[in-house]
């Protein structure tokens, strides 16, 4: 039974009286929901930290990939330098490569997230007859994308160093 109170005093006395004098149990939805969110809030925070750790690991992976690319393609880049390419042009190639990787991965990650949320929502609707209410949080998504792009800029700047210290004659003489 759902009861509404005319005054705040009823909110304080009625649940206590119901719990004492009857076999019923009074529950105030507002307080019970707050208690539920307190219990599940820890899980949400833990999942958020795990997601940020995965984000950090993926950014480190992008840096390692770009750094390895510069080292592996040193011969090609040295050859491009002998044909007249400037350091700035080589740096632009590296920047474009980094941002293309990040943009494609962000697009695919967002698409997969939306698809999995739709599948989960339809599964709950058919199996448990419950409708999930989910709305994308655009502010958190924008913050995450901004963090990713700042991290990629930092990774690109770190991976440029071997490109700037490229010894063209040594690289071209050691290659077969």
OpenMM code with the backbone's topology and positions (N, CA, C; nanometers):
from openmm import Vec3, app, unit

residues = "UNK UNK UNK UNK UNK UNK UNK UNK UNK UNK UNK UNK UNK UNK UNK UNK UNK UNK UNK UNK UNK UNK UNK UNK UNK UNK UNK UNK UNK UNK UNK UNK UNK UNK UNK UNK UNK UNK UNK UNK UNK UNK UNK UNK UNK UNK UNK UNK UNK UNK UNK UNK UNK UNK UNK UNK UNK UNK UNK UNK UNK UNK UNK UNK UNK UNK UNK UNK UNK UNK UNK UNK UNK UNK UNK UNK UNK UNK UNK UNK UNK UNK UNK UNK UNK UNK UNK UNK UNK UNK UNK UNK UNK UNK UNK UNK UNK UNK UNK UNK UNK UNK UNK UNK UNK UNK UNK UNK UNK UNK UNK UNK UNK UNK UNK UNK UNK UNK UNK UNK UNK UNK UNK UNK UNK UNK UNK UNK UNK UNK UNK UNK UNK UNK UNK UNK UNK UNK UNK UNK UNK UNK UNK UNK UNK UNK UNK UNK UNK UNK UNK UNK UNK UNK UNK UNK UNK UNK UNK UNK UNK UNK UNK UNK UNK UNK UNK UNK UNK UNK UNK UNK UNK UNK UNK UNK".split()
positions = [
    Vec3(0.0844, -0.1149, 0.0000),
    Vec3(0.0000, 0.0000, 0.0000),
    Vec3(0.0908, 0.1236, 0.0000),
    Vec3(0.0574, 0.2185, -0.0807),
    Vec3(0.1335, 0.3424, -0.0894),
    Vec3(0.0550, 0.4525, -0.0194),
    Vec3(0.1222, 0.5164, 0.0755),
    Vec3(0.0557, 0.6186, 0.1570),
    Vec3(0.1280, 0.7499, 0.1369),
    Vec3(0.0497, 0.8563, 0.1234),
    Vec3(0.1091, 0.9899, 0.1196),
    Vec3(0.0694, 1.0615, 0.2480),
    Vec3(0.1513, 1.1543, 0.2904),
    Vec3(0.1293, 1.2249, 0.4165),
    Vec3(0.0878, 1.3680, 0.3884),
    Vec3(0.0007, 1.4166, 0.4747),
    Vec3(-0.0439, 1.5546, 0.4600),
    Vec3(0.0561, 1.6526, 0.5195),
    Vec3(0.1269, 1.6091, 0.6211),
    Vec3(0.2226, 1.6984, 0.6858),
    Vec3(0.3503, 1.6217, 0.7193),
    Vec3(0.4587, 1.6909, 0.7484),
    Vec3(0.5858, 1.6244, 0.7776),
    Vec3(0.5830, 1.5402, 0.9052),
    Vec3(0.4949, 1.5703, 0.9958),
    Vec3(0.4867, 1.4940, 1.1204),
    Vec3(0.4405, 1.3508, 1.0928),
    Vec3(0.3512, 1.3348, 0.9957),
    Vec3(0.3049, 1.2010, 0.9585),
    Vec3(0.4173, 1.1167, 0.9009),
    Vec3(0.5085, 1.1814, 0.8321),
    Vec3(0.6248, 1.1121, 0.7763),
    Vec3(0.7119, 1.0522, 0.8873),
    Vec3(0.7161, 1.1188, 1.0006),
    Vec3(0.7977, 1.0705, 1.1118),
    Vec3(0.7251, 0.9669, 1.1978),
    Vec3(0.5974, 0.9866, 1.2229),
    Vec3(0.5267, 0.8993, 1.3180),
    Vec3(0.4640, 0.7762, 1.2541),
    Vec3(0.4106, 0.7859, 1.1350),
    Vec3(0.3362, 0.6756, 1.0737),
    Vec3(0.4225, 0.5515, 1.0481),
    Vec3(0.5410, 0.5601, 0.9872),
    Vec3(0.6199, 0.4388, 0.9654),
    Vec3(0.6589, 0.3692, 1.0972),
    Vec3(0.6907, 0.4472, 1.1998),
    Vec3(0.7276, 0.3889, 1.3294),
    Vec3(0.6080, 0.3164, 1.3909),
    Vec3(0.4922, 0.3775, 1.3788),
    Vec3(0.3707, 0.3170, 1.4352),
    Vec3(0.3331, 0.1887, 1.3610),
    Vec3(0.3464, 0.1903, 1.2282),
    Vec3(0.3135, 0.0706, 1.1489),
    Vec3(0.4081, -0.0433, 1.1841),
    Vec3(0.5356, -0.0150, 1.1964),
    Vec3(0.6340, -0.1189, 1.2286),
    Vec3(0.6128, -0.1748, 1.3697),
    Vec3(0.5681, -0.0922, 1.4663),
    Vec3(0.5488, -0.1368, 1.6044),
    Vec3(0.4187, -0.2129, 1.6244),
    Vec3(0.3088, -0.1600, 1.5720),
    Vec3(0.1767, -0.2089, 1.6079),
    Vec3(0.1182, -0.3107, 1.5116),
    Vec3(0.1832, -0.3379, 1.3974),
    Vec3(0.1260, -0.4333, 1.3023),
    Vec3(0.2333, -0.5294, 1.2521),
    Vec3(0.1881, -0.6266, 1.1735),
    Vec3(0.2834, -0.7221, 1.1159),
    Vec3(0.3378, -0.6710, 0.9824),
    Vec3(0.2960, -0.5530, 0.9436),
    Vec3(0.3448, -0.4932, 0.8198),
    Vec3(0.4799, -0.4260, 0.8427),
    Vec3(0.5437, -0.3956, 0.7328),
    Vec3(0.6698, -0.3232, 0.7416),
    Vec3(0.6581, -0.1966, 0.6585),
    Vec3(0.6878, -0.0856, 0.7190),
    Vec3(0.6810, 0.0429, 0.6499),
    Vec3(0.8165, 0.0734, 0.5879),
    Vec3(0.8129, 0.1194, 0.4668),
    Vec3(0.9364, 0.1579, 0.3981),
    Vec3(0.9112, 0.2907, 0.3281),
    Vec3(1.0039, 0.3804, 0.3442),
    Vec3(0.9957, 0.5095, 0.2768),
    Vec3(1.0801, 0.5016, 0.1499),
    Vec3(1.0171, 0.5133, 0.0332),
    Vec3(1.0901, 0.4926, -0.0931),
    Vec3(1.2123, 0.5811, -0.1091),
    Vec3(1.2030, 0.7052, -0.0677),
    Vec3(1.3161, 0.7964, -0.0841),
    Vec3(1.4371, 0.7468, -0.0063),
    Vec3(1.4158, 0.7073, 0.1189),
    Vec3(1.5271, 0.6619, 0.2010),
    Vec3(1.5797, 0.5260, 0.1551),
    Vec3(1.4888, 0.4399, 0.1119),
    Vec3(1.5312, 0.3072, 0.0640),
    Vec3(1.6116, 0.3189, -0.0657),
    Vec3(1.5722, 0.4091, -0.1544),
    Vec3(1.6488, 0.4307, -0.2777),
    Vec3(1.7857, 0.4891, -0.2480),
    Vec3(1.7921, 0.5813, -0.1527),
    Vec3(1.9221, 0.6364, -0.1151),
    Vec3(2.0125, 0.5289, -0.0574),
    Vec3(1.9562, 0.4399, 0.0222),
    Vec3(2.0346, 0.3298, 0.0788),
    Vec3(2.0826, 0.2346, -0.0311),
    Vec3(1.9956, 0.2068, -0.1274),
    Vec3(2.0337, 0.1207, -0.2399),
    Vec3(2.1461, 0.1839, -0.3208),
    Vec3(2.1368, 0.3136, -0.3489),
    Vec3(2.2420, 0.3814, -0.4246),
    Vec3(2.3726, 0.3873, -0.3461),
    Vec3(2.3619, 0.3931, -0.2127),
    Vec3(2.4831, 0.3897, -0.1309),
    Vec3(2.5540, 0.2545, -0.1459),
    Vec3(2.4758, 0.1468, -0.1519),
    Vec3(2.5354, 0.0138, -0.1678),
    Vec3(2.5918, -0.0071, -0.3078),
    Vec3(2.5188, 0.0357, -0.4092),
    Vec3(2.5653, 0.0137, -0.5463),
    Vec3(2.6637, 0.1201, -0.5918),
    Vec3(2.6722, 0.2305, -0.5221),
    Vec3(2.7642, 0.3376, -0.5603),
    Vec3(2.9089, 0.2938, -0.5573),
    Vec3(2.9429, 0.2045, -0.4653),
    Vec3(3.0798, 0.1542, -0.4564),
    Vec3(3.1157, 0.0773, -0.5831),
    Vec3(3.0228, -0.0023, -0.6337),
    Vec3(3.0472, -0.0778, -0.7572),
    Vec3(3.0644, 0.0127, -0.8775),
    Vec3(2.9846, 0.1170, -0.8838),
    Vec3(2.9949, 0.2114, -0.9953),
    Vec3(3.1303, 0.2821, -0.9920),
    Vec3(3.1748, 0.3208, -0.8740),
    Vec3(3.3048, 0.3866, -0.8609),
    Vec3(3.4169, 0.2906, -0.8997),
    Vec3(3.4062, 0.1645, -0.8568),
    Vec3(3.5090, 0.0654, -0.8908),
    Vec3(3.5145, 0.0415, -1.0414),
    Vec3(3.3994, 0.0311, -1.1053),
    Vec3(3.3961, 0.0111, -1.2507),
    Vec3(3.4522, 0.1337, -1.3220),
    Vec3(3.4246, 0.2520, -1.2713),
    Vec3(3.4795, 0.3738, -1.3320),
    Vec3(3.6315, 0.3753, -1.3239),
    Vec3(3.6871, 0.3371, -1.2091),
    Vec3(3.8327, 0.3336, -1.1951),
    Vec3(3.8941, 0.2283, -1.2856),
    Vec3(3.8266, 0.1151, -1.3015),
    Vec3(3.8762, 0.0126, -1.3937),
    Vec3(3.8750, 0.0658, -1.5361),
    Vec3(3.7697, 0.1384, -1.5726),
    Vec3(3.7618, 0.1956, -1.7069),
    Vec3(3.8731, 0.2974, -1.7300),
    Vec3(3.9029, 0.3806, -1.6292),
    Vec3(4.0116, 0.4772, -1.6440),
    Vec3(4.1473, 0.4066, -1.6538),
    Vec3(4.1626, 0.2959, -1.5822),
    Vec3(4.2876, 0.2194, -1.5920),
    Vec3(4.3026, 0.1615, -1.7322),
    Vec3(4.1944, 0.1111, -1.7887),
    Vec3(4.1976, 0.0589, -1.9256),
    Vec3(4.2292, 0.1716, -2.0238),
    Vec3(4.1723, 0.2884, -2.0005),
    Vec3(4.2003, 0.4044, -2.0852),
    Vec3(4.3473, 0.4424, -2.0782),
    Vec3(4.4042, 0.4418, -1.9600),
    Vec3(4.5459, 0.4739, -1.9434),
    Vec3(4.6335, 0.3705, -2.0141),
    Vec3(4.5996, 0.2443, -1.9993),
    Vec3(4.6770, 0.1383, -2.0650),
    Vec3(4.6680, 0.1516, -2.2164),
    Vec3(4.5503, 0.1852, -2.2682),
    Vec3(4.5377, 0.2004, -2.4138),
    Vec3(4.6175, 0.3214, -2.4634),
    Vec3(4.6227, 0.4274, -2.3855),
    Vec3(4.7035, 0.5435, -2.4258),
    Vec3(4.8523, 0.5100, -2.4239),
    Vec3(4.8948, 0.4335, -2.3255),
    Vec3(5.0347, 0.3889, -2.3222),
    Vec3(5.0637, 0.2997, -2.4416),
    Vec3(4.9680, 0.2160, -2.4784),
    Vec3(4.9845, 0.1289, -2.5952),
    Vec3(4.9978, 0.2110, -2.7229),
    Vec3(4.9202, 0.3185, -2.7347),
    Vec3(4.9304, 0.4055, -2.8519),
    Vec3(5.0695, 0.4684, -2.8575),
    Vec3(5.1205, 0.5141, -2.7421),
    Vec3(5.2545, 0.5718, -2.7385),
    Vec3(5.3589, 0.4690, -2.7813),
    Vec3(5.3504, 0.3486, -2.7279),
    Vec3(5.4473, 0.2444, -2.7628),
    Vec3(5.4383, 0.2121, -2.9112),
    Vec3(5.3167, 0.2075, -2.9636),
    Vec3(5.2971, 0.1783, -3.1058),
    Vec3(5.3600, 0.2872, -3.1928),
    Vec3(5.3387, 0.4132, -3.1585),
    Vec3(5.3969, 0.5226, -3.2370),
    Vec3(5.5497, 0.5237, -3.2259),
    Vec3(5.6006, 0.5002, -3.1063),
    Vec3(5.7454, 0.4979, -3.0854),
    Vec3(5.8084, 0.3836, -3.1651),
    Vec3(5.7427, 0.2681, -3.1629),
    Vec3(5.7913, 0.1520, -3.2378),
    Vec3(5.7840, 0.1773, -3.3879),
    Vec3(5.6813, 0.2479, -3.4307),
    Vec3(5.6667, 0.2804, -3.5725),
    Vec3(5.7833, 0.3662, -3.6204),
    Vec3(5.8194, 0.4642, -3.5405),
    Vec3(5.9318, 0.5509, -3.5780),
    Vec3(6.0601, 0.4682, -3.5861),
    Vec3(6.0810, 0.3789, -3.4899),
    Vec3(6.2029, 0.2972, -3.4896),
    Vec3(6.2050, 0.1995, -3.6073),
    Vec3(6.0891, 0.1373, -3.6374),
    Vec3(6.0844, 0.0384, -3.7457),
    Vec3(6.0942, 0.1029, -3.8830),
    Vec3(6.0392, 0.2208, -3.8970),
    Vec3(6.0411, 0.2863, -4.0278),
    Vec3(6.1512, 0.3908, -4.0381),
    Vec3(6.2543, 0.3737, -3.9593),
    Vec3(6.3649, 0.4701, -3.9619),
    Vec3(6.4281, 0.4766, -4.1002),
    Vec3(6.4432, 0.3610, -4.1660),
    Vec3(6.5031, 0.3601, -4.2995),
    Vec3(6.4160, 0.4383, -4.3979),
    Vec3(6.2848, 0.4135, -4.3931),
    Vec3(6.1933, 0.4845, -4.4838),
    Vec3(6.1953, 0.6352, -4.4582),
    Vec3(6.1977, 0.6716, -4.3321),
    Vec3(6.1982, 0.8139, -4.2995),
    Vec3(6.3318, 0.8787, -4.3371),
    Vec3(6.4415, 0.8055, -4.3194),
    Vec3(6.5717, 0.8582, -4.3607),
    Vec3(6.5753, 0.8747, -4.5125),
    Vec3(6.5168, 0.7794, -4.5829),
    Vec3(6.5099, 0.7888, -4.7291),
    Vec3(6.4247, 0.9084, -4.7720),
    Vec3(6.3134, 0.9305, -4.7012),
    Vec3(6.2293, 1.0461, -4.7320),
    Vec3(6.3050, 1.1764, -4.7070),
    Vec3(6.3880, 1.1782, -4.6023),
    Vec3(6.4692, 1.2974, -4.5732),
    Vec3(6.5698, 1.3227, -4.6854),
    Vec3(6.6293, 1.2158, -4.7429),
    Vec3(6.7258, 1.2356, -4.8517),
    Vec3(6.6580, 1.2858, -4.9777),
    Vec3(6.5301, 1.2541, -4.9934),
    Vec3(6.4569, 1.3019, -5.1107),
    Vec3(6.3964, 1.4399, -5.0892),
    Vec3(6.4234, 1.5032, -4.9741),
    Vec3(6.3836, 1.6421, -4.9560),
    Vec3(6.2744, 1.6667, -4.8542),
    Vec3(6.2264, 1.5641, -4.7862),
    Vec3(6.1235, 1.5858, -4.6844),
    Vec3(6.1867, 1.6526, -4.5624),
    Vec3(6.1131, 1.7436, -4.5029),
    Vec3(6.1633, 1.8123, -4.3841),
    Vec3(6.1207, 1.7358, -4.2583),
    Vec3(6.1829, 1.7727, -4.1461),
    Vec3(6.1431, 1.7116, -4.0193),
    Vec3(5.9959, 1.7392, -3.9902),
    Vec3(5.9496, 1.8579, -4.0234),
    Vec3(5.8104, 1.8935, -3.9992),
    Vec3(5.7155, 1.8033, -4.0772),
    Vec3(5.7500, 1.7710, -4.2008),
    Vec3(5.6653, 1.6823, -4.2805),
    Vec3(5.6613, 1.5415, -4.2204),
    Vec3(5.7740, 1.4936, -4.1701),
    Vec3(5.7760, 1.3626, -4.1059),
    Vec3(5.6963, 1.3645, -3.9750),
    Vec3(5.7056, 1.4735, -3.9031),
    Vec3(5.6288, 1.4867, -3.7788),
    Vec3(5.4792, 1.4899, -3.8096),
    Vec3(5.4401, 1.5589, -3.9172),
    Vec3(5.2992, 1.5613, -3.9570),
    Vec3(5.2483, 1.4208, -3.9885),
    Vec3(5.3314, 1.3404, -4.0561),
    Vec3(5.2917, 1.2023, -4.0869),
    Vec3(5.2644, 1.1270, -3.9577),
    Vec3(5.3526, 1.1433, -3.8594),
    Vec3(5.3365, 1.0750, -3.7318),
    Vec3(5.2126, 1.1247, -3.6567),
    Vec3(5.1882, 1.2540, -3.6602),
    Vec3(5.0702, 1.3113, -3.5934),
    Vec3(4.9427, 1.2599, -3.6592),
    Vec3(4.9388, 1.2611, -3.7921),
    Vec3(4.8202, 1.2099, -3.8613),
    Vec3(4.7961, 1.0639, -3.8279),
    Vec3(4.9010, 0.9869, -3.8248),
    Vec3(4.8868, 0.8450, -3.7939),
    Vec3(4.8289, 0.8249, -3.6537),
    Vec3(4.8806, 0.8989, -3.5570),
    Vec3(4.8300, 0.8879, -3.4198),
    Vec3(4.6843, 0.9275, -3.4092),
    Vec3(4.6478, 1.0386, -3.4725),
    Vec3(4.5097, 1.0840, -3.4613),
    Vec3(4.4130, 0.9973, -3.5416),
    Vec3(4.4578, 0.9383, -3.6488),
    Vec3(4.3706, 0.8459, -3.7225),
    Vec3(4.3439, 0.7223, -3.6376),
    Vec3(4.4462, 0.6696, -3.5727),
    Vec3(4.4284, 0.5530, -3.4864),
    Vec3(4.3302, 0.5844, -3.3742),
    Vec3(4.3471, 0.6984, -3.3103),
    Vec3(4.2609, 0.7347, -3.1981),
    Vec3(4.1176, 0.7617, -3.2437),
    Vec3(4.1014, 0.8315, -3.3537),
    Vec3(3.9668, 0.8633, -3.4018),
    Vec3(3.8910, 0.7372, -3.4399),
    Vec3(3.9564, 0.6469, -3.5096),
    Vec3(3.8902, 0.5217, -3.5480),
    Vec3(3.8566, 0.4391, -3.4234),
    Vec3(3.9488, 0.4327, -3.3275),
    Vec3(3.9217, 0.3541, -3.2077),
    Vec3(3.8102, 0.4164, -3.1234),
    Vec3(3.8054, 0.5495, -3.1143),
    Vec3(3.6958, 0.6136, -3.0418),
    Vec3(3.5621, 0.5893, -3.1109),
    Vec3(3.5604, 0.5969, -3.2418),
    Vec3(3.4372, 0.5724, -3.3167),
    Vec3(3.3898, 0.4289, -3.2970),
    Vec3(3.4812, 0.3327, -3.3126),
    Vec3(3.4429, 0.1921, -3.2961),
    Vec3(3.4026, 0.1616, -3.1516),
    Vec3(3.4726, 0.2208, -3.0551),
    Vec3(3.4361, 0.2006, -2.9148),
    Vec3(3.2988, 0.2560, -2.8828),
    Vec3(3.2681, 0.3746, -2.9333),
    Vec3(3.1358, 0.4331, -2.9121),
    Vec3(3.0263, 0.3522, -2.9787),
    Vec3(3.0525, 0.3064, -3.1000),
    Vec3(2.9546, 0.2254, -3.1718),
    Vec3(2.9286, 0.0932, -3.1004),
    Vec3(3.0352, 0.0271, -3.0562),
    Vec3(3.0186, -0.0988, -2.9832),
    Vec3(2.9464, -0.0776, -2.8506),
    Vec3(2.9734, 0.0317, -2.7833),
    Vec3(2.9052, 0.0616, -2.6580),
    Vec3(2.7561, 0.0785, -2.6795),
    Vec3(2.7186, 0.1555, -2.7808),
    Vec3(2.5762, 0.1757, -2.8089),
    Vec3(2.5077, 0.0454, -2.8483),
    Vec3(2.5769, -0.0366, -2.9294),
    Vec3(2.5188, -0.1649, -2.9700),
    Vec3(2.5002, -0.2579, -2.8502),
    Vec3(2.5996, -0.2653, -2.7631),
    Vec3(2.5889, -0.3526, -2.6463),
    Vec3(2.4830, -0.3025, -2.5480),
    Vec3(2.4694, -0.1731, -2.5335),
    Vec3(2.3639, -0.1203, -2.4461),
    Vec3(2.2252, -0.1515, -2.5033),
    Vec3(2.2106, -0.1416, -2.6352),
    Vec3(2.0817, -0.1752, -2.6972),
    Vec3(2.0519, -0.3240, -2.6815),
    Vec3(2.1528, -0.4097, -2.6997),
    Vec3(2.1323, -0.5540, -2.6815),
    Vec3(2.0985, -0.5876, -2.5369),
    Vec3(2.1675, -0.5262, -2.4437),
    Vec3(2.1392, -0.5505, -2.3025),
    Vec3(1.9992, -0.5044, -2.2663),
    Vec3(1.9604, -0.3891, -2.3176),
    Vec3(1.8274, -0.3365, -2.2912),
    Vec3(1.7189, -0.4292, -2.3469),
    Vec3(1.7381, -0.4772, -2.4689),
    Vec3(1.6382, -0.5678, -2.5269),
    Vec3(1.6370, -0.7024, -2.4547),
    Vec3(1.7529, -0.7490, -2.4071),
    Vec3(1.7585, -0.8746, -2.3321),
    Vec3(1.6797, -0.8621, -2.2020),
    Vec3(1.6997, -0.7535, -2.1290),
    Vec3(1.6262, -0.7345, -2.0050),
    Vec3(1.4766, -0.7196, -2.0318),
    Vec3(1.4417, -0.6563, -2.1440),
    Vec3(1.3002, -0.6382, -2.1771),
    Vec3(1.2330, -0.7712, -2.2077),
    Vec3(1.3024, -0.8615, -2.2791),
    Vec3(1.2403, -0.9896, -2.3144),
    Vec3(1.2496, -1.0922, -2.2024),
    Vec3(1.3631, -1.1029, -2.1351),
    Vec3(1.3822, -1.2064, -2.0342),
    Vec3(1.3186, -1.1724, -1.9000),
    Vec3(1.3323, -1.0503, -1.8553),
    Vec3(1.2876, -1.0136, -1.7215),
    Vec3(1.1695, -0.9181, -1.7214),
    Vec3(1.1229, -0.8833, -1.8391),
    Vec3(1.0105, -0.7910, -1.8536),
    Vec3(1.0367, -0.6586, -1.7809),
    Vec3(1.1621, -0.6143, -1.7909),
    Vec3(1.2029, -0.4885, -1.7284),
    Vec3(1.2638, -0.3995, -1.8359),
    Vec3(1.2296, -0.2749, -1.8301),
    Vec3(1.2857, -0.1824, -1.9277),
    Vec3(1.3993, -0.1044, -1.8644),
    Vec3(1.5150, -0.1090, -1.9294),
    Vec3(1.6295, -0.0325, -1.8808),
    Vec3(1.6199, 0.1101, -1.9327),
    Vec3(1.6356, 0.2030, -1.8436),
    Vec3(1.6400, 0.3430, -1.8842),
    Vec3(1.7857, 0.3851, -1.8859),
    Vec3(1.8369, 0.4084, -2.0031),
    Vec3(1.9771, 0.4514, -2.0145),
    Vec3(1.9850, 0.5649, -2.1127),
    Vec3(2.0626, 0.6615, -2.0733),
    Vec3(2.0857, 0.7764, -2.1593),
    Vec3(2.2354, 0.8019, -2.1609),
    Vec3(2.2889, 0.8283, -2.2769),
    Vec3(2.4320, 0.8586, -2.2822),
    Vec3(2.4648, 0.9855, -2.2034),
    Vec3(2.5733, 0.9812, -2.1310),
    Vec3(2.6189, 1.0974, -2.0559),
    Vec3(2.7217, 1.1699, -2.1421),
    Vec3(2.6760, 1.2719, -2.2116),
    Vec3(2.7602, 1.3405, -2.3090),
    Vec3(2.8737, 1.4194, -2.2436),
    Vec3(2.8521, 1.4695, -2.1229),
    Vec3(2.9592, 1.5460, -2.0592),
    Vec3(3.0750, 1.4548, -2.0214),
    Vec3(3.0443, 1.3364, -1.9668),
    Vec3(3.1522, 1.2424, -1.9348),
    Vec3(3.2204, 1.1917, -2.0611),
    Vec3(3.1429, 1.1682, -2.1657),
    Vec3(3.2018, 1.1228, -2.2919),
    Vec3(3.2936, 1.2304, -2.3495),
    Vec3(3.2512, 1.3554, -2.3425),
    Vec3(3.3347, 1.4650, -2.3942),
    Vec3(3.4626, 1.4788, -2.3116),
    Vec3(3.4515, 1.4649, -2.1792),
    Vec3(3.5707, 1.4701, -2.0941),
    Vec3(3.6673, 1.3571, -2.1274),
    Vec3(3.6129, 1.2378, -2.1468),
    Vec3(3.6966, 1.1223, -2.1786),
    Vec3(3.7659, 1.1411, -2.3127),
    Vec3(3.6931, 1.1893, -2.4125),
    Vec3(3.7521, 1.2129, -2.5440),
    Vec3(3.8602, 1.3196, -2.5351),
    Vec3(3.8357, 1.4240, -2.4575),
    Vec3(3.9358, 1.5288, -2.4387),
    Vec3(4.0611, 1.4726, -2.3712),
    Vec3(4.0439, 1.3899, -2.2699),
    Vec3(4.1580, 1.3281, -2.2019),
    Vec3(4.2361, 1.2405, -2.2987),
    Vec3(4.1638, 1.1645, -2.3822),
    Vec3(4.2311, 1.0768, -2.4788),
    Vec3(4.3119, 1.1598, -2.5778),
    Vec3(4.2540, 1.2669, -2.6305),
    Vec3(4.3274, 1.3470, -2.7287),
    Vec3(4.4470, 1.4192, -2.6660),
    Vec3(4.4338, 1.4647, -2.5432),
    Vec3(4.5485, 1.5269, -2.4754),
    Vec3(4.6585, 1.4243, -2.4538),
    Vec3(4.6203, 1.3040, -2.4156),
    Vec3(4.7187, 1.1976, -2.3946),
    Vec3(4.7860, 1.1591, -2.5254),
    Vec3(4.7095, 1.1568, -2.6339),
    Vec3(4.7683, 1.1231, -2.7639),
    Vec3(4.8644, 1.2329, -2.8086),
    Vec3(4.8295, 1.3579, -2.7845),
    Vec3(4.9227, 1.4664, -2.8178),
    Vec3(5.0525, 1.4485, -2.7409),
    Vec3(5.0424, 1.4148, -2.6126),
    Vec3(5.1610, 1.3900, -2.5312),
    Vec3(5.2394, 1.2701, -2.5849),
    Vec3(5.1692, 1.1632, -2.6241),
    Vec3(5.2361, 1.0442, -2.6777),
    Vec3(5.3064, 1.0751, -2.8097),
    Vec3(5.2421, 1.1546, -2.8938),
    Vec3(5.3039, 1.1924, -3.0218),
    Vec3(5.4280, 1.2774, -2.9970),
    Vec3(5.4185, 1.3699, -2.9035),
    Vec3(5.5353, 1.4537, -2.8741),
    Vec3(5.6526, 1.3715, -2.8211),
    Vec3(5.6224, 1.2696, -2.7400),
    Vec3(5.7296, 1.1835, -2.6904),
    Vec3(5.7879, 1.0946, -2.7999),
    Vec3(5.7046, 1.0499, -2.8916),
    Vec3(5.7539, 0.9606, -2.9964),
    Vec3(5.8230, 1.0368, -3.1100),
    Vec3(5.8150, 1.1690, -3.1103),
    Vec3(5.8833, 1.2494, -3.2117),
    Vec3(6.0335, 1.2543, -3.1855),
    Vec3(6.0753, 1.2394, -3.0611),
    Vec3(6.2173, 1.2540, -3.0263),
    Vec3(6.3093, 1.1673, -3.1129),
    Vec3(6.2820, 1.0366, -3.1322),
    Vec3(6.3723, 0.9592, -3.2187),
    Vec3(6.3739, 1.0100, -3.3630),
    Vec3(6.2648, 1.0706, -3.4049),
    Vec3(6.2573, 1.1244, -3.5396),
    Vec3(6.3489, 1.2455, -3.5552),
    Vec3(6.3597, 1.3243, -3.4496),
    Vec3(6.4444, 1.4434, -3.4551),
    Vec3(6.5934, 1.4090, -3.4471),
    Vec3(6.6246, 1.2970, -3.3841),
    Vec3(6.7653, 1.2572, -3.3695),
    Vec3(6.8047, 1.1526, -3.4737),
    Vec3(6.7373, 1.1534, -3.5848),
    Vec3(6.7611, 1.0559, -3.6914),
    Vec3(6.8955, 1.0832, -3.7589),
    Vec3(6.9847, 0.9854, -3.7564),
    Vec3(7.1136, 0.9951, -3.8245),
    Vec3(7.0986, 0.9283, -3.9608),
    Vec3(7.0758, 1.0095, -4.0623),
    Vec3(7.0399, 0.9594, -4.1943),
    Vec3(7.1505, 0.8726, -4.2537),
    Vec3(7.2732, 0.9177, -4.2485),
    Vec3(7.3809, 0.8432, -4.3126),
    Vec3(7.4061, 0.7091, -4.2434),
    Vec3(7.3954, 0.7055, -4.1124),
    Vec3(7.4164, 0.5797, -4.0384),
    Vec3(7.3043, 0.4807, -4.0680),
    Vec3(7.1809, 0.5278, -4.0723),
    Vec3(7.0663, 0.4400, -4.0978),
    Vec3(7.0721, 0.3845, -4.2402),
    Vec3(7.1035, 0.4703, -4.3384),
    Vec3(7.1064, 0.4248, -4.4766),
    Vec3(7.2247, 0.3326, -4.5024),
    Vec3(7.3350, 0.3488, -4.4324),
    Vec3(7.4519, 0.2605, -4.4551),
    Vec3(7.4345, 0.1256, -4.3884),
    Vec3(7.3556, 0.1168, -4.2790),
    Vec3(7.3342, -0.0103, -4.2095),
    Vec3(7.2259, -0.0947, -4.2721),
    Vec3(7.1390, -0.0370, -4.3509),
    Vec3(7.0302, -0.1110, -4.4129),
    Vec3(7.0811, -0.1876, -4.5334),
    Vec3(7.0257, -0.3042, -4.5544),
    Vec3(7.0691, -0.3880, -4.6664),
    Vec3(6.9789, -0.3730, -4.7865),
] * unit.nanometer
topology = app.Topology()
chain = topology.addChain("A")
for resn in residues:
    res = topology.addResidue(resn, chain)
    for name in ("N", "CA", "C"):
        topology.addAtom(name, app.Element.getBySymbol(name[0]), res)
